[in-house]
Amino acid sequence: MPEIDKLVLQRLAVFRGSFGLDEVRAVVRDGQLTDKDVVESIANLSASEKLVESGEGDQFSRRHAAYYRDLFEQAAAEAETGVRTIGDWLATYRPHTDNVRAALQWAFSPGGDTSIGVALTVASVPLWINLSMMGECRRHVEYALARLQHTGDSDPRREMRLHAALGMSLNYTTGPVSATEVAWGKALAIA
């Protein structure tokens, strides 16, 4: 296999589920690889172990997570403004669910980037809500809140959104228990 194909295939290992050429170009392409290189090599598959063995695992996992953080920050803004119907919004963003999960897993791993994980958690809340995956929303939000102090940056708006998402997801998963009230109270106090 040509060296360029090996490089592209190793870097593709950060993706999970479905992804398109635009996502691959944004994450895989760099000074070594051109669009043409990526397109010519895309048909091949490689295991994630190859990326790790190459020593580039964290670098491209970071780019993957940052790409999905940016994409879902845009998605969250669209969800807030209602520029699309929920059906259209889900048709666009639902296919990225597995990649969001993979990006969150990496971001909160020992070699990951907690600040990307927190930002992606906040940005992905509309995805979980619109998919009626409140239990998964709750798990991600609780995990992000537990690691919020390790991000090194204090963003009250993100913290407020996490507490509000926790309150909403708790309401749907456990009902109006004291933890629900506490989460909403924290969101209100920050606001």
N, C-alpha and C positions, 0 to 999 in steps of 0.2 A: 504494500500500500504506500502511495506517495506520502512524503512528510507533511505536506499541506493537509491532506485528508486526515491524517492522524491528529494533527493539531485541531482541526475543526471538530472532529468527532469527540475528542477529549473534552472540549469546551461545551459541546452540546449536552454533556452529561448533567449539567445543572438544571435542565428543564425537566418537568414532570407533566404528565397529561398532554393535552394538545397545545401546540404553539405554532405560530406562523413565521413566515420569512422575515417580517419586520422585527419581530422579537429576537430572532436569531441574529440578524444583522446588528441590532443594538447591543447585544450582549457579547457575541463571539468576535466580531470584527475589531481589529486594532491596527497598530502600525505594521504588524507582520502580515495580516490578512486583509485582502481587499474584498469588496462585494462579490467580484467575480470568483475569487477563491472560495468564498462561503457558499455561493450558489452551486458551484461545481461539486462541492463536497457534501452537500446537504443530504443526499440520498442515502448515505451510509450511516450506520448507528454504532455507538460505542458504549461500553459500560462506564459507570461513574468511577470505578476503581482506576481506570486509565487516567482520568483527570487528577485524581489524588496522587497516583504514582508520578505524574509529571511535575508535581510540586505547584501546580497552578490552581488547585482545588479552591482554596480560600479566595484567591483573586477573582475567579470567575463566578464563584458563588456570591461574592459581594456584589459584583456587577449585576447578576441575576436578581438578587434581592432588591437592589437599588432601582432596577428597571421596573419591577413590579410595585415597589413603593410609589414611584412616580406615576405609573399607569393608574394605580388605584387612588392616588390623590386626585388625579383628573376625574376618575370615575365617581369619587365621593362628591366632588364639586358638581358634576352633572346630576347626581342623585338629589343634591340639595336644591338645585335650581329648577329641576323638573324639565330640562330641555328635551328629554326623551321620555317616551312612555316606559313603564317598568318592563314591559315585554321586550322592547328594543334594547333597553339598558342591559337586561339579562342576556339577551342574544349576543351582545358584544362582550360582556365581562364574565359570564358563567364559564366559558371554556377555559378560563385561566385559573380556576379554583385550585387545581392540583399544584400549579406553579406557585400560587400564593402560599399554600401549605408548605411546600418545599422551601420557599424563601424564608418563611417564619421559622421553620425548623433550623435552618442554617443560622439565621440571625440570632437566635437565642441559644445556639450551641456554644461550647467553650471557645471556639475559634471565631465565632460570629461577631456581629456588630449589633449590640442591644439597641442603639439609637435607631437603626434602620428597622429593627423588629418592632419597636414601639410605634414608630411612624406608620409602618405597614399595618400593624394591628388597628390603629385608629382609622386608617384609610379603607381597610377591608370590612369594617363594620356594616356598611350598606349591603355588601355582597351577602354576608351571612344572614342579615335581616331579610333581604329580598328573596333569599332561597329558603326562608323559614328554618334556618339551621341555628336556632337560638342556643342550643347546648354547645355547639362548636364555637359560636360567638363568645359565649361566657368563658369557655376554657381559654381561648386566646386572650381575652381581655384580662382575666385574672392573672394569667402568666405575665402579661405586659405590665400590669400594675405592680406585681411582685418584683419586677426588675427595673422599674422606673427610676429608682434612686441610683442605678448603676449606669445611666446613660451619660452623665456628665453635663447634661444641659437641662435646664428647668424651663419647661414650656407649660404654663398653666392651662392653656387652651387644650393641649393634648390630654393632660391629666383630667380636666373637666369632661372631655369627650369620653375618655375611658370609663370614668365613674358613671356617666350617664348611660353608656352602653351596658355596663355591668348592671345598673338598676333595671334597664329594660329587659335584658336577657334573664335576670333573676326573676323578674315578674312573670315571664313566660315559662320558665323552667321550674320554679319552686313556688310561685305565687307571692302575694304581698307579705313576706316574712320580714323580720327585723333587719336582715342583711340588705333587703331591697331598699328599705327606708334609709339605712346608713349610706348606701351607694348614692341614692338620689340626694341625700343631705350633703354629702361631700361635693357632688357636682354643683349644687346650688351655692354652697359656701365659696367655691372657687369662682363661680360666675360672678 
